[in-house]
Amino acid sequence: MYEFLKNLSDKSHCRSMGICSIDPTVSAIEELLLSQIRETSFYILKLHDLGQTNREIEENIIKGLSIVMINTSFDRHDLLNFLALICRDKNNAKEKYISICRKNHQPCELIDSDFNICNQTDLNSIIKAGEAGLQNKYKGVTREKQRLFELITLFAKTSSIILELYKKITQDTSRYDFEIIRFFALTNTLSTRCEKLKRRILEFSKLSFKLQSEMSGAYENRWGKRQSAKILLSPKKGKCILISGPDLFELEKLLETIGDRKIDVYTNSLMFIAHTYPKFKNNKNLAGHLGTQDPGIDFSDFPGAILITQNFVQKIDSLLRGTMYSNKIIAPNRVFKIENNDYEPLIQAALKLEGYEKSYEKKYLEISHNFEKLDNTLKELKGESVVIIVGENVSDSTIEDFGGKKVINLECPVESDLLIRALEKCTEFEIKTDLFFTTCTISGINTLMSTLFMNLERLWLVNCSSALINPHVLESLELDFNVKIIR
């Protein structure tokens, strides 16, 4: 079991820790943010139909969709600034659309807004407006359509997270920006038939898989082809930094900024994937991976500086803050904000702190990541039926449900490149394929939804924490797309 991912996949653990649900206040704020993005998307599409584009607003929409809020502790200034930005974008797009309609002497389709958040500084009013939005969100809408809207929202958000990372490598992402906006804008029209929503989800699934594939190739070009890795799980004596979250670009920038200074950098949670890329494996400052299933323990016990990267999605509300830094758009409260991608203050903090006073007994985790082995295994199974396991091994009782099919474990919980390769080979060798996701992560859920268009034999998914996935989404996956949820 990958212990450092347990709180994202083990329901019993998150219940005991109180992290399986989202606080109503956070839900209300996120709903208000999404409602503003939804309206802005509406006007951007209307302008697009009239031959007008605004790349700045489109990019801000994607940035907004990529925000994940699960903690009640957040920086009020960051939140208000971003809400004001989205509101200004919405008003600018709306005014431009109205101006063109008047010039062309044609009627305008407008969305009525109940609450204007521009220049709004009263957080209580913002929360109340979000709560009202939640109460009226699906008034008169069937349960089937509600769950499809929630799936579309999550799919657009997880794809935006991936696209925000892709923007750090690629010059032009305009096509993906627009397609995500067009997809998310489906949630504006309550009259859209469920059959059309399902069809559009499958169409977007194919586009999202292409994005995943391009991202995998871009990572390989930047950091080398992923390899099997033996990762140190125990600390060494010396000054240190802990980095948590999925953003490898922040790790790259941090290591570059450290340079020749003697600071050990340890990964935490999903950042362990860095150890499988040659460029990171060969960096003398990348020491190992530290972490349990509980960020409260990981962060409180760490004797150095801590970096929370963009799209870090663990709950830290109850955590006593130490020397923590963040590059998130809306940072946790009482955490130092990284400004202009300058990691020097973080490094100086690490140099001033005590660090580890001694080295501990060495412990290791071995991760297998072998393309050749996977290719040879699938080639031998030409024409047969297989179940590909994404993540940890499953129990014998679960395997019995597979009806004697050959089980192939990709042996790594963050494996998009291996999975893409496996699915391509299964198609080439005419292998009937089931796909089973055994851990819940942002990237894993997006990958699952990105395979819906493939007409696989069956998709399986472990039951996820509601802090990560709205239960309506699980219901839609199960009832509308025949995904087997293991409860």
C-alpha positions in Angstrom: 0.0 0.0 0.0 1.3 3.5 -0.8 0.8 4.9 2.7 1.3 8.4 1.6 -1.8 8.2 -0.6 -4.0 6.5 2.0 -6.0 9.5 2.9 -7.1 9.9 -0.7 -8.3 6.3 -1.1 -9.2 4.9 2.4 -12.7 6.0 3.5 -12.3 4.6 7.0 -9.2 6.7 7.5 -10.7 9.9 6.2 -13.8 9.5 8.4 -11.7 9.1 11.5 -9.7 12.2 10.5 -12.8 14.2 9.5 -11.6 14.8 6.0 -14.2 13.0 3.9 -16.4 16.0 3.3 -16.2 19.7 2.3 -17.1 22.4 4.8 -20.4 24.2 3.7 -18.6 27.6 3.8 -16.0 26.3 1.3 -18.7 24.7 -0.9 -20.5 28.0 -1.0 -17.4 30.0 -2.0 -16.5 27.5 -4.7 -20.1 27.6 -6.0 -20.0 31.4 -6.3 -16.6 31.2 -8.1 -17.9 28.5 -10.5 -21.1 30.5 -11.2 -19.0 33.5 -12.2 -16.8 31.3 -14.4 -19.9 29.7 -15.9 -21.4 33.1 -16.9 -18.1 34.3 -18.3 -17.9 31.1 -20.4 -21.4 31.8 -21.7 -20.3 35.3 -23.1 -17.0 34.0 -24.4 -18.9 31.4 -26.5 -21.3 34.1 -27.7 -18.4 36.3 -28.7 -16.7 33.3 -30.4 -19.9 32.8 -32.5 -19.5 36.4 -33.6 -15.9 35.9 -34.6 -14.4 37.5 -31.5 -11.8 36.0 -29.1 -10.2 37.1 -25.9 -7.2 34.9 -25.0 -6.6 36.7 -21.6 -10.2 36.0 -20.4 -10.0 32.4 -21.7 -6.8 31.7 -19.8 -8.3 33.2 -16.6 -11.3 30.9 -17.0 -9.0 27.9 -17.1 -7.0 29.2 -14.2 -10.2 29.6 -12.2 -11.4 26.1 -13.1 -8.1 24.7 -11.9 -8.6 26.0 -8.4 -9.4 23.3 -5.8 -10.6 24.5 -2.4 -11.1 21.9 0.4 -9.7 23.8 3.4 -11.7 26.3 5.5 -8.4 28.2 6.1 -7.6 30.3 3.0 -6.1 33.6 2.3 -9.0 36.1 2.1 -7.0 38.6 0.0 -6.2 36.0 -2.6 -9.8 34.9 -2.8 -11.2 38.4 -3.1 -8.7 39.4 -5.7 -9.4 36.4 -7.9 -13.2 36.8 -7.6 -12.8 40.4 -8.6 -10.7 39.4 -11.6 -13.3 36.9 -12.8 -16.1 39.4 -12.3 -14.3 42.0 -14.4 -13.7 39.4 -17.1 -17.4 38.5 -17.1 -18.5 42.2 -17.3 -16.0 43.0 -20.1 -17.1 39.9 -22.1 -20.8 40.8 -21.5 -20.4 44.4 -22.5 -18.5 43.5 -25.7 -21.2 41.0 -26.6 -24.0 43.6 -26.1 -22.1 46.2 -28.1 -21.7 43.9 -31.1 -25.4 42.8 -30.9 -26.5 46.5 -30.9 -24.2 47.3 -33.8 -25.6 44.4 -35.8 -29.2 45.1 -34.7 -29.7 41.6 -33.3 -31.1 40.4 -30.0 -28.8 39.4 -27.2 -29.1 36.4 -24.9 -28.2 37.4 -21.4 -27.8 35.7 -18.1 -29.3 37.3 -15.0 -26.9 37.6 -12.1 -28.4 37.8 -8.6 -25.2 39.0 -6.9 -22.4 41.3 -8.2 -19.1 40.4 -6.7 -17.0 43.1 -8.4 -15.3 45.2 -5.7 -17.0 43.1 -3.1 -15.0 42.9 0.2 -17.6 41.5 2.6 -16.7 37.8 2.9 -20.0 37.1 4.7 -22.0 38.4 1.8 -20.0 36.4 -0.6 -20.6 33.2 1.5 -24.4 33.9 1.7 -24.5 34.5 -2.1 -22.8 31.2 -2.6 -25.1 29.4 -0.2 -28.1 30.8 -2.1 -26.6 29.7 -5.3 -26.2 26.2 -4.0 -29.8 26.1 -2.8 -31.2 27.2 -6.2 -28.5 25.5 -8.3 -30.6 22.6 -9.7 -34.1 23.8 -8.9 -36.5 21.9 -11.2 -33.7 19.8 -12.7 -34.0 16.0 -12.8 -31.5 14.0 -10.7 -30.1 12.5 -13.9 -29.2 15.9 -15.3 -27.8 17.1 -11.9 -25.3 14.2 -11.8 -24.3 14.8 -15.4 -23.7 18.5 -14.7 -21.6 17.6 -11.7 -19.5 15.1 -13.8 -19.0 17.8 -16.5 -17.9 20.3 -13.8 -15.4 17.9 -12.3 -14.1 16.8 -15.7 -13.6 20.4 -16.8 -11.8 21.2 -13.5 -9.4 18.2 -13.6 -8.7 18.9 -17.3 -8.0 22.5 -16.4 -5.5 21.4 -13.8 -3.6 19.4 -16.3 -3.8 22.1 -18.9 -2.4 24.7 -16.4 0.7 22.4 -16.1 0.8 21.9 -19.9 1.0 25.7 -20.3 4.3 25.7 -18.6 5.8 23.7 -21.5 3.7 24.6 -24.5 3.3 28.0 -26.2 -0.2 27.6 -27.7 -3.0 25.9 -25.8 -5.8 27.9 -27.3 -7.6 24.9 -28.7 -7.7 23.1 -25.4 -8.7 26.3 -23.6 -11.7 26.8 -25.8 -12.8 23.2 -25.8 -12.7 23.1 -22.0 -14.7 26.4 -21.8 -17.2 25.1 -24.4 -17.6 21.8 -22.4 -18.1 23.5 -19.1 -20.6 26.0 -20.6 -23.0 23.1 -21.1 -23.9 23.6 -17.4 -25.4 27.0 -18.3 -28.3 25.5 -20.2 -30.7 23.5 -18.0 -32.9 22.5 -21.0 -30.1 20.5 -22.7 -31.3 16.9 -23.1 -29.4 14.2 -21.1 -28.6 12.3 -24.2 -26.7 15.3 -25.6 -24.9 15.8 -22.4 -23.7 12.1 -22.4 -22.6 12.4 -26.0 -20.6 15.6 -25.3 -19.0 13.9 -22.3 -17.8 11.1 -24.5 -16.5 13.5 -27.1 -14.7 15.5 -24.5 -13.3 12.3 -23.1 -11.5 11.7 -26.4 -10.1 15.2 -26.4 -9.0 14.9 -22.7 -7.2 11.6 -23.5 -5.3 13.4 -26.2 -4.3 16.1 -23.7 -3.1 13.4 -21.3 -1.0 11.8 -24.0 0.6 15.1 -25.1 1.4 15.9 -21.5 3.1 12.6 -21.0 5.2 13.1 -24.0 6.1 16.7 -23.0 7.2 15.5 -19.5 9.3 12.8 -21.1 11.0 15.3 -23.5 11.7 17.7 -20.5 12.8 15.3 -17.8 13.6 12.0 -19.6 11.7 8.7 -20.0 10.4 7.5 -16.7 12.3 4.6 -15.0 11.9 2.2 -12.1 13.1 3.8 -8.9 14.4 2.9 -5.5 13.3 5.8 -3.2 14.8 6.5 0.2 12.1 6.8 2.8 14.2 7.9 5.8 15.8 11.3 6.5 19.5 12.2 6.4 21.3 14.6 8.7 21.2 18.2 7.4 19.2 21.2 6.3 16.0 20.2 4.5 12.9 21.2 2.5 9.7 19.1 2.1 7.7 19.7 -1.1 4.1 18.4 -1.4 1.6 18.3 -4.3 1.7 17.3 -8.0 3.5 20.3 -9.6 6.9 19.0 -10.9 7.7 22.4 -12.4 7.9 23.9 -8.9 10.3 21.2 -7.8 12.4 21.8 -10.9 12.5 25.6 -10.1 13.3 24.9 -6.4 16.2 22.6 -7.2 17.6 25.1 -9.7 17.4 27.9 -7.2 19.1 25.8 -4.5 22.1 25.2 -6.8 25.2 24.0 -5.0 23.9 24.7 -1.5 23.7 21.7 0.8 19.9 21.4 1.3 18.2 18.0 1.1 14.8 18.1 -0.7 12.3 15.5 0.2 9.1 14.8 -1.7 5.7 14.2 -0.1 2.4 12.8 -1.3 2.0 12.8 -5.1 5.4 14.5 -5.6 7.1 11.0 -5.3 6.6 10.7 -9.1 9.7 12.9 -9.5 12.0 10.1 -8.5 11.1 8.1 -11.6 12.3 10.9 -14.0 16.1 10.8 -14.9 16.6 14.5 -14.5 15.3 14.5 -11.0 16.8 11.2 -10.0 20.3 12.5 -10.9 19.9 15.7 -8.8 22.1 15.5 -5.7 19.8 17.6 -3.6 16.7 15.4 -4.2 17.2 13.1 -1.1 14.1 10.9 -0.9 10.4 10.8 0.0 9.0 11.4 3.4 5.3 11.0 4.4 2.5 9.0 6.0 -1.2 9.1 5.2 -1.5 12.2 7.4 -0.1 15.6 6.3 -0.7 16.9 9.9 2.0 14.5 11.1 4.2 15.0 8.1 4.3 18.7 8.3 4.3 19.1 12.1 7.2 16.8 12.5 9.4 18.2 9.7 12.3 20.2 11.0 12.8 22.3 7.8 10.8 24.5 5.5 7.8 23.2 3.6 6.5 24.0 0.1 2.9 23.4 -0.9 2.6 23.4 -4.7 -0.3 24.4 -6.9 -3.2 22.0 -6.7 -2.2 20.5 -3.4 -5.5 18.8 -2.3 -5.1 17.6 1.2 -6.9 19.0 4.2 -4.6 20.9 6.7 -7.2 22.9 8.6 -6.2 21.4 12.0 -2.5 21.7 11.3 -0.3 23.9 13.5 1.5 26.1 10.9 5.3 25.9 10.8 7.5 27.5 8.2 5.3 26.8 5.2 5.3 28.4 1.8 2.8 28.1 -1.1 2.5 29.1 -4.8 -1.3 28.4 -4.9 -3.6 30.9 -6.5 -5.6 31.0 -3.3 -3.1 30.0 -0.6 -3.9 28.5 2.8 -4.1 31.1 5.6 -1.0 31.9 7.6 1.3 30.4 4.9 4.0 32.5 3.2 3.1 33.2 -0.4 5.7 32.6 -3.1 5.9 35.8 -5.2 6.9 35.8 -8.8 8.1 32.2 -8.6 11.0 33.3 -6.3 11.9 30.4 -4.0 14.8 32.1 -2.4 12.9 33.1 0.8 11.9 29.4 1.3 15.5 28.4 0.9 16.7 31.0 3.4 14.1 29.7 5.9 15.4 26.2 5.4 19.0 27.3 6.1 18.0 29.0 9.3 16.0 26.0 10.7 17.7 23.2 12.5 17.1 20.4 9.9 17.6 16.8 10.9 20.2 16.4 13.6 21.1 12.8 12.6 20.6 10.3 9.8 18.0 7.5 10.4 18.1 3.8 9.4 17.7 3.6 5.7 14.4 2.4 4.3 13.4 2.2 0.7 10.4 1.9 -1.6 10.9 0.3 -5.0 8.6 1.4 -7.8 8.5 -0.5 -11.1 8.1 1.4 -14.3 9.1 -0.8 -17.2 7.7 -0.1 -20.8 9.5 -3.2 -22.3 8.1 -5.6 -19.7 4.6 -4.2 -20.3 4.9 -4.5 -24.1 6.1 -8.1 -23.9 3.4 -9.1 -21.4 0.6 -7.7 -23.6 2.1 -9.2 -26.8 1.8 -12.7 -25.2 -1.9 -12.0 -24.4 -3.0 -11.2 -28.0 -6.7 -11.8 -28.4 -7.3 -12.5 -24.7 -9.1 -10.6 -21.9 -7.2 -8.6 -19.3 -7.8 -6.4 -16.3 -5.3 -3.6 -15.9 -4.9 -2.4 -12.3 -3.9 1.2 -11.9 -2.3 1.6 -8.4 -2.0 -0.9 -5.6 -2.8 -4.6 -5.7 -6.5 -5.5 -5.0 -7.8 -8.2 -2.7 -8.3 -11.8 -3.8 -12.1 -11.4 -3.3 -12.1 -8.5 -5.8 -10.1 -10.5 -8.3 -12.7 -13.2 -8.2 -15.1 -10.8 -9.7 -12.9 -10.5 -12.8 -14.0 -14.0 -13.9 -10.6 -15.5 -14.4 -9.2 -12.7 -16.6 -5.5 -12.1 -16.6 -4.6 -9.3 -14.1 -1.8 -6.8 -15.0 -0.7 -4.4 -12.3 1.0 -1.2 -13.5 2.5 -1.1 -10.0 2.5 2.7 -9.7 -0.3 5.0 -8.6 0.7 7.8 -10.9 1.1 6.1 -14.2 -0.5 8.0 -17.1 2.3 7.2 -19.5 2.2 3.5 -18.7 -1.5 3.4 -19.0 -1.6 5.2 -22.3 1.0 2.7 -23.6 -1.0 -0.2 -22.3 -4.3 0.9 -23.9 -2.5 1.5 -27.2 -1.0 -2.0 -27.1 -4.4 -3.6 -26.1 -5.9 -2.0 -29.2 -3.0 -3.2 -31.4 -3.2 -6.7 -30.0 -7.0 -6.9 -30.0 -7.1 -7.5 -26.2 -10.4 -7.1 -24.4 -9.7 -4.7 -21.6 -11.1 -3.9 -18.1 -9.5 -1.0 -16.3 -9.4 -0.7 -12.5 -8.4 2.5 -10.6 -7.5 1.6 -7.0 -6.5 5.0 -5.7 -8.2 8.4 -5.9 -6.2 11.3 -7.1 -7.0 14.3 -9.3 -4.9 13.0 -12.2 -6.3 9.4 -11.8 -9.9 10.5 -11.9 -9.3 12.6 -15.0 -7.6 9.7 -16.6 -10.5 7.4 -15.8 -13.0 9.9 -17.4 -10.6 10.3 -20.3 -11.1 6.6 -21.2 -14.9 6.6 -21.2 -15.0 7.0 -25.0 -13.0 3.8 -25.5 -15.8 1.2 -25.1 -13.6 -0.8 -22.7 -15.1 -4.1 -21.4 -15.6 -2.4 -18.0 -14.2 0.4 -15.8 -13.7 -0.1 -12.1 -13.1 2.5 -9.4 -12.5 2.4 -5.7 -15.0 4.4 -3.7 -13.5 7.9 -3.3 -13.6 10.5 -0.5 -16.4 13.1 -1.1 -13.7 15.7 -0.3 -12.3 14.8 -3.7 -15.3 13.7 -5.8 -18.9 14.8 -5.4 -21.1 11.7 -4.8 -23.2 12.8 -7.8 -20.2 12.2 -10.0 -19.8 8.6 -8.7 -23.5 8.0 -9.3 -23.2 9.3 -12.9 -20.1 7.2 -13.6 -22.0 4.2 -12.3 -25.4 4.7 -13.8 -24.7 6.6 -17.0 -21.3 5.1 -18.0 -21.3 1.6 -16.4 -18.4 2.2 -14.1 -18.3 -0.4 -11.3 -17.8 1.5 -8.0 -16.2 -0.8 -5.3 -17.7 0.1 -2.0 
